Every structure is written in C-alpha cells, then in structure tokens.
Amino acid sequence: MRRRHLAGAALLLAAPAVQAQAPWPDRPVRIIVPFPPGQSTDIVARLVADELSRRWPQRVVVENRAGGAGVPAMEAAARSAPDGATLVAGSIGPMAVNAAVIPRLSYDPERDFTPITNLTLVPLCIVAHPSFPANDPAGFLAAARAATPPLAMATAGPASGAHMAAELLAHRLGITLNMVHYRGSAPAITDLVAGTVPLMTDSLASALPNVRAGRLKLIGVSTRGRVAWAPDVPSFAETIAPGHEAVGWNGLAAPAGLPPGIVARINADVTAVLRDPAAIARIEEAGMLADPQTPEQFAAFLRAEIARWREVARIANVTL
C-alpha cells in the first residue's frame, strides 16, 4: 500500500513536467515586422512564415507594425509573453543602430529578446545618377576629395542602416559627405533618378531595378567581395578601403525568457528553410543572402553590431 501511495505521489509531482512538454506550437504564431509590406525584412519574414506554416501544426502569420524607427514594433514584441506565440523579425536598424542613436531607447536589444537566428544579409551599395563623372570606387573617392562643397549623398533617413554605412565609409576614407536624408528609400531614389542628388547609399536590392533599366549606375558595394548578381561591380574593400564591410541584415528573435526547447525547435526549422535551395534562390532574387546561424552565433553577432554602430554614431555624432 505504501509503495502504491508513493508511486501515485510521484505521478502527481511529474504532472507539471509532462504539461511543460506539451506539443508546440499549440496555437498560431505571429512574426512582428517593424516595416511595411515589401521591404526586405517583410519579404524574408513572409517566406519563412509560409514555410513554417507547412511544417508546423499551426499557421504562422506576419504582422506589419511600421513607423517610429521600428520602436513601437520592438516594444510590442518585448512585452509579449515568452511562450513562442510571438516572434519579431528585426533588422540592423531596430536591433542594433537604434541602441546607438536613441539615448533613452525603451527596449534593450540584448536584454529584452531571445536571439534565434539571423535570416539574411543585405548588401549595401553606392549608386549614382548617370551624369555623375565617376563609375567606380576610385573615381568616387577622387570626386569626393575634390568636391567643394562636399558631395551630396541621399539616404533613406537619418540613422538608417544605409546612412550609418555611408558614415563608416566616409570615416575610413577620410572624406566628408553631405548626407541628404529622406523619409524612406523610395523618395530618395526618385530624386536620384531625377538628378536632384548625384549619389545615394542604399541596399543593392533596392537599387538594381533602376540600374538594370539604365536610370542609375552602381559605383561599388559594401560587402568584402563582389556579389553574384552584380559581378562587374567592385567592392570598396577590394579597391579603396581594405577590410571595409557594412551590410544590412534581418534577424529573428523572441521575447526574453523563451524556453530553450522552443528556441532550439524554431532555430532548427528556420535554418532548414534558409538552407533549402528553392528558398535560397528566392532570397537571392530579392537581393539578399541567406545567413542561418545558431542562437549563440546570432547573440554574438548582435553584440558586435551594437558595439560597432555605437562607435560609428560617436564618431559621426549621429543621434535621433
């Protein structure tokens, strides 16, 4: 009798552990995106959501919360329960640059989130109006050194990833650029195509359609080497700025405190999607590079990116 009583007690004690091992996900999962539909983070988030919906017993949906430099979306994700029902697909801006340029940021990109994996790298570039006299990095550097007043460089907005990349390049080259900030990439490109500004720093994905149509020309890319879909365009690293690299990126995280088992499951399934040849082709068609990582690798990557852009913000005196 005593043995049966003890066995029953053991089963009762084990019950919570059994409940904790319940199948996951047991309800729909949302991925919050801090940008409007069609932006690179949204594109890869929707690709991942569609593929996970096929693998998981519950649907994965994308929720766009654009505006405010990504702060409202990141806040909403940080305040969500760490139960695997809410994920956030952030980018270099909300997940790294904001910590460098917003003095009283309402969330901590490291403390308030559980890193899962990086999703993609987004090559950045300098693109020019066809009338700009230079066609390559060396010509750009010569023009920048000779220009009085400094060359105007359009950006998608102050403290955007592309803006910070341009500041980093200017610092390394020892040149001054007149940063002309727009409210998004689209109006900046419109003025660039019209010849209102001569240069722009942007993602390669955003610039390529106008380059292929002959409305703009590529000066150089900010990756260490050339990219496969623009093999004739040299990198700044191989020409005028050895070792230079400044790329955009999109990563996946969850609220802080997500159980390790769920972290491992999401990471395994998302990285499997990012390694699938069909998904890789779709990502590259959108002008990005698949970049699956372990949670530990992504955490280290985030720390390094935050530190890097804090230093650039300090050097260039960039704040929001």
N, C-alpha and C positions, 0 to 999 in steps of 0.2 A: 504493500500500500504506500509506504513511504517513498519507494522508488518511483511509483507511478505519479505521486504528488510532485516529486522533484522534476520528473520529466515534463509534466504539464506546466510547471512554473517556467522551465527552460523555454518551452514553446512560446509562452506569453512574452517572455523577455526578448525573444528573437523576432516577434511580430513587427516592431518598428523597422528593424533592419530589412525585413522582407519587403515592407511597404516602400522603403527608400530605394529598393532595386526595381521598382515598377518600370515597365517599358517606357521609353522616352523616344520621341515626343508623344504625349498623350493629348495634345491639343494643337491648333495651328500655331506656327512660328512666324513672327514678323521680323523683317530686317528694316530698321530705320535708316534712311538715306538722307543726309543733310543738304541735298541738292535737288533741282528739278529733274523731271524725266529727260533722258537723252544725254546727260552729262556722263563722263567716263565711269564715275563711281556707280551711277544708276545702271549703266549698261552691264557692268560685270556683276552687280548685285542681282539683277534680274536673271542673268544667265545662271548664276549659282542657285537662285531660288527655284527656277524651273527644274534644274537637275535634281536638287534635293527633294522637291515635291514628288519626283518619280521614285526616289529611293526610300523616302520615309512614309510612315502610315498617315501623316498629317500634311496638309498643304503649307508651303512657305510663301508668304506674301511680302511684297516690298511696299513700304510706307514712306513717301517722299515728304520731308519737312524742310523745305528750302528757306533761306534767309538768315540774317543775323550772323553771317560768317560761320554758320554751322552750329552756333552756340545753343539755340533752343533745341535742336535735334539731339545734340550730345547730352544736354541736361536731361531730356526725356528718357534717353537710354540709361543714363547713370542712375536715375531714380526708379527704374523698373526693378521688379523682383528678379533675383539671380536664379531663375528656375529654368532657363533655356527657352522660354517663350518669346524673349526679346533679344535681338542681336542688333548691332549697329555696323554699317559699312561706312567707315570714315575715310578720309584722305589725308594727305600731307598737311592741308590747312587746319581742319578741326582737330586732328590728332597730334599735331606737332607744332606747326607755326603759331597757332593761337596761344599756346603756352609761352611762346617767346615774345609776343607783341601785345597781348592784352594783360595789363597789370593786375587786375582783380578778376581773373577768369573764374567763372562759377563752377567749374569742374576741373579735376586733375586728370589729365590723360593717362597717367600711370596708376594712380591710387584708386580711381573710380571705375576702372574697367579691367576685365579679364581678357588678355590678348589671346586670340585664337590662331590666326594666320594672316600673313599678307596675302593679297589677292593678285594684284598686278602692279607692274612698274609702268610709268607713263613717260616716255622720252620727251624731253623739252627741247626747244629749238629757238633760234632767232630767225625770223622771216622778214623779208623786205619787200617794199614796193619795187616794181621792175625798173623804176628810174634811179634807184639807189646805185651809186657808182661801183660798189664792191659786190663781189659774187662769192666770196669765201671768207673764212675766219681771218686770214692775214690781211685781206683788203678791208674788212670791217675794223680791225684794230688800227690800221693806218688812218682810216677815215675818222675814227673816234679821237685819235691823238691830235689830228689836225683841225678838228671842228671847233669853231668859235661862233656862237655859244655851243655848249655840249649837244651831241646828237639826241634827238627826242626818241624815246623808247616807249611804245604803248604797252600797257599791261591790262590784265583783266580786273585789276583792283589792287589797292594798297594791301600789302602783306599776303597777297595770294602766293601760291607756290611758285608760279612763274616769275612774279615780281622779286621774290626772295632769291630765286636762282639767278636773275639778272644782276642783283646787287652783289651776290657772291662772285660772279664772273667779273664784274667791274672792279671789285676789290682786288682780285687776283691779278688782273691785267694792269692795275694802277691807272684806270681811266675814270672819267666822270660822265655819267649819262643823265639826261633829263627825263625822269620817269613820268610818263603821262598816264594817269590812272583812269580807267573806265569802269562802269558798273557791269562787269561781265565781259566775256571774250567776244561775243557777237558784235556789240557796238564798236569795240576796238578794231576788229577785223574789217568792219565796214569802212571806218576811217582810213585804215591802212590801204585797202583796195582803192579807195578814192584818192590816195596820195596826200591826205591831210597830215599824216605822220609817216616817216620813212621806214621805221622799224617797229617790230613787236616781238616780245618774248611770249611764247605760247606753247601748248602741247603740240607735238608733231601730228597727232591725230586730228586736231582742230585745223591745223594749217594745211595739211595735204590736199584736201579738195580744191582749194584755191590755187595751190602750187601746180597741181596737175592740169588745171584749167588755164594756166598761164597768167593768172591775175597777180600772183606773187612769186617770189623766188626764195629758196632756202639758202641761208648763209652758213649755218652749222648746227650741229646737235650737241646737247649737253651730256650725252652718255659717254662712257670711256672709249667706246669704239663705235663704229658705224652700225646702223640698224638695217635689218634685212630688207625692209620695204623702201628704203631710200639709200641704196648702197653707194651712190655717187656723191652723197653729201658728207663731207668730212666732219669729224668731231672736233670740238675745241681742244680736247685733251691731246689729240694726236698732232695738233698744229701749233697753237699759240699758248696753251695753258696746260702743260703736262700734269697729269693726275687729276685734272678737273672732272668732277661728276656732280650733276644736280638733276635728279629725276623726280617727277611726281610719282605718287603711288596711292593705292587704295587697299585698305586693310579691314579685317573683320574682327570685332570684339564683342564682348557681352558685359553686362553689369558685373561689378566686382563681387566675388564670392561664388561664382558659378562652380558647382561641384566638379572635381577633376574628371569623373567618369563622363560627364556630359561634354566637358571641354575636349576630351580625347575623341569622343564619338563625332562631334562636329568637325574637329580638325581632320580626322581620318576621311570623312566623307567629302569635305570641301576640297582637300588636297587631291583626292582621287578625281574630282571633277576637273580641277586645274591641270591635271596631268593627262587628261583624255585628249587624244589628237583632234577630235572634232571641236572640242571646247577651245583648245589652243588656237586652232585656225580662226574661230570666230573672234577670239580676243585680239589676235594679230590684225584681223581685218578692221577692227576698231582702233588700231594704232597703239595697242598696249602689248605688254609681255607678261605672260603668266608667271607668277612668283610664289609658289606654295612654300610655306615654312612651318616648322614646328612651333608650338606656343612659346617655347623658350627662345627660339631664334627670333620670333616676332617681338617678344618683350625686349630683347637686347637691341633689336633694330629700332624700336620706338625710343628707347633711352638715348641711343646715339643720334637719332634725328632731332629729338627735342634739344639736346645739348648743342648740336650743330647750328640749328636755326636761332637759338638764343644768342650764340656768338655772332652770327650774321646780323641779327637785329641790333645788337650792341654796336657793332662796327658801323652799320649804316644808319643808326639812330632811327629805327623803324618802330613805331608804336601805333596802336589803334585806340 
